[in-house]
């Protein structure tokens, strides 16, 4: 899947408002009016060129500096905050992908300015507001000088109204070096279930618009300049086959919900972050699923398709219990509702889809019991072949899902 580029070391809008404490430069939390822009009355553009000239400056180049190098992606300016009694924005908020900012220790944002036939960018230091790995959405903030006013993108009022065949434009920073690039296509599907590496199952908007590494976090706009999605992934190959025009974006409704939540839960006092933003209810289980044909017992007399699971990181609540080894999962119970995950004639895809669906629905505070068996092995003898079989002993592990808060 195409993602952020990682470098080795080397119109009219109705403003949606909410109050939150934070972002204060003084010694106490302060209350701001935060506005995320949403289309109310459609702007009238005389041409596509005019529309693109208006929206391109809302898309920025994002660089996350890592301990081992840097990660380059894109972002979209979606709103700002004003101190009480002021009409000027003190901060601007930028939506991007979690995988763009992940592991970053500091961040910068390059903002495009179009002045007639001249274009230039200005670099600003950025601060992390919050991030959701599950939703692949993060929010950064920047504070330009008081006399600088930036353009803000407007979310479409409801991305569920977007239809297959809708003309769309992707704006972003492909390859991490070509900021402000525009590509053009259509919406190929509106709700496509996609499994992303290190994130899991997501329901995304599919487009044939050209996308490359570095476009992650950039905007997908319709012909009226509405932000209909946030680009986050695309295929280059699949099962050894070359792929063209198979790219995805997080629908605007989902991106806006996550961004609003991250902003609303962020807290800062005296210039120090006291609470990074989070999406209430998001949980982190970090369980990866696959399938395998294994012998049903040590007798090696029969095989069956089993659901294989592992704790994919040390952050998983199952990591200590499973010692990061592979297990056969036979059932998962969430808040007393048991889901059987034995094959029973089901194909491999059905097993993994069912398991991912269960995990995707888990919320913070849910009680989860996983029933599993160990995978054992033995040598085949003279020729040294190894055989793997399922232990007959059934085991369980019970955990309570905890609220996920990303902290850099």
Helices and strands as residue ranges (DSSP letters): E 5-8, E 13-21, E 31-39, H 48-55, G 56-58, E 59-66, E 69-83, E 91-96, H 98-101, E 106-115, E 118-132, E 137-142, E 154-155, G 159-161, E 167-174, E 178-196, E 200-207, E 219-222, E 226-234, E 237-238, E 241-242, E 247-251, H 252-264, E 267-269, E 272-275, E 287-295, E 303-311, H 319-322, E 327-334, E 337-340, H 348-360, E 367-379, E 386-390, E 395-400
